[in-house]
């Protein structure tokens, strides 16, 4: 998970006054916290990796002190590591061979559950273990994830050899899924730390390799199986993956203390220099500001609804401790900002974690993300089967379709991640969900008509949007809740991946198997698939509605409601406001901006 850039716990760089200020705020907030939220905050609280001065110095180089480390080398290394664990998306090519090897019946329907079990442990690991992995650093995290991932392949081989399906579930599903999750979150988190100036591009490149895994591993295993058999295929691939991941793991590292790019911190706030003696910054991590000034800039206390002007203070002397505590408590009251004569304009980077994860924005983004990805999680695990069952294609053709689908998964992550830097994250999600609504809707028609060409084209387009969701979400959360919270918010939101895998996948399988086993439909019938796609497209439409309610600007979020306000939502370039006092209003951007300025200037 992401640590707060510029607040590294290396020896000798802690500031007592700032530490007192931050701890005091957090303690007061915790007293008022919901117990469940308190547990979450305690788990995800910002405890970055501790580094000694020697480690910081060593991390400036690769291969001893022969090659100087450059942050741009992380892009190809992250791509390669994600490429290996992205082989998960090729699992559908194993469904029939695994069922055939264990049960003697390729249509038994038990192997597809492996894909959904894997997604559960994948998402759960990202969500739960993220803070722990952040504290031990990305390098050691990658070594742990690599080992689990390879061990999962070896146990899967044993399960196939002994014809025990639960060993496959534990091996590829539990161990492999946990290893994938660790190897996935490490590069994503690391690139977000190193590239605050290219958030969308960093997020897209970090995860596009994961989508690309099925390009190669949708076809390569078919050839390996033909030579050495299904069980040994997992031994060969497990060994290959272990070697690749171990080779690249040593490159991963977090930025040095007070890391900045072009004079801006990790939230793209301009750093104001206060001393001419400060060191010049460069992207290899030389300090520009002291830890005191850095903390002063980015750790001002706030809630998600109120920001107190007094929160910008950088230190607290013991003689005014009680007075500061009273000011902090007042900042959590409903009307503290309204009564403050010198209002400080709030920033999303001011969010406390407890306020971020309990905000309406985070709830809507979570649900919207779930609706956006449920199609991909469910459909990709069945893609090869659908090609073979409905359209009578061979396993080789099924593998080819899976490989090309991986390319669309890759490009979706990369393209939408890049575009989001230009047009904004919310507009990207509106575009992706709109495309998905139409593509999955028309996909149902193509399946009814058994139109193979339309089927694969629409599947690939839908997967493009599925991949795009993962390419945009890290940067979206970074924009909305600040870099110090992106690790926790990103980790928690990946639990939606786990829920989609288990809930969506098992629901799909239960409906499919019931129609096959109890209602007389054959494996070559499209109807068992069609029934499932009806509820899937319903979820996508819900996501499309939700995305419009995400407020993405400071005035939208922090402007207090007018008297009797029921709703305020942005529709294209206007704001629809409904209230009992003024009825229906359609405000322009300029009108809302004027209200915001009046609010800031009011007594």
WONOR-V502161 format. One line per field, one symbol per residue. ss: DSSP state (h for helix, s for strand, l for the rest). burial: b if it has 24 or more other C-alpha atoms within 12 Angstrom, else e. A space follows every 50 residues. Layout:
ss: ???
burial: ???
This chain:
ss: lllllllllllllllhhhhhhhhhhhhhhhhlllhhhhhhhhhhllllll llhhhhhhllssllllssllllhhhhhhhhhhhhhhhhhhhhhhhhhhhh hhhllllllllhhhhhhhhhhhhhhhhhhhhhhhhhlhhhhhhhhhhhhh hhhhhhhhhhhhllhhhhhhhhhhhhhhhhhhhhhhhhhhhhhhlhhhhh hhhhhhhhhhhhhhhhhllhhhhhhhhhlhhhhhhhhhhhhhhhhhhhhl llllllllllsllslllllsllllllllllllllllllllhhhhhhhhll llllllllhhhhlllllhhhhhhhhhhhhhhllllllllllllllllhhh llhhhhhhlhhhhhhhhhhhhhhhhhhhhhllhhhhhhhhhlllhhhhhh hhhhhhhhhhhhhhhhhhhhhhhlhhhhhhhhhhhhhhhhhhhhhhhhll lhhhhhhhhhhhhhhhhhhhhhhhhhhhhhhlhhhhhhhhhhhlhhhhhh hhhhhhhhhhhhhhhhhhllllllllhhhhhhhhhhhhhhhhhhhhhlll lllhhhhhllllllsssssssllsssssslllsssssshhhhhhhhhhhh hll
burial: bbbbbbbbbbeebebeebbebbbbbbebbbeeeeeeebebbebbbbbbbb beeeebeebbbeeeeeeebbbebbbbbbbbbbbbbbbbbbbbbbbbbbbe bbeeebbbbbbbbbbbbbbbbbbbbbbbbbbbbbbbbbbbbbbbbbbbbb bbbbbbbbbbbeeebbbbbbbbbbbbbbbbbbbbbbbbbbbbbbbbbbbb bbbbbbbbbbbbbbbbbbbbbbeebeeeebbbbbbbbbbbbbebbbebbb bbbbbbbbbbbebbbbbbbebeeeeeeeeebebbbbbbbbbbbbbbbbbb bbbbbbbbbbbbbbbbeeeeeeebbebbbbbbeeebbbebeebbbbbbbb bbbbbbbbbebbbbbbbbbbbbbbbbbbbbbbbbbbbbbbbeeebbbbbb bbbbbbbbbbbbbbbbbbbbbeebbbbbbbbbbbbbbbbbbbbbebbeeb ebeebbebbbbbbbbbbbbbbbbbbbbbbbbbbbbbbbbbbbbbbbbbbb bbbbbbbbbbbbbeeeeeeeeebebbbbbbbbbbbbbbbbbbbbbbbbbb bbbbbbbbbbbeeeeebbbbeeeebbbeeeeeeeeeeeeeebeeebeebb eee
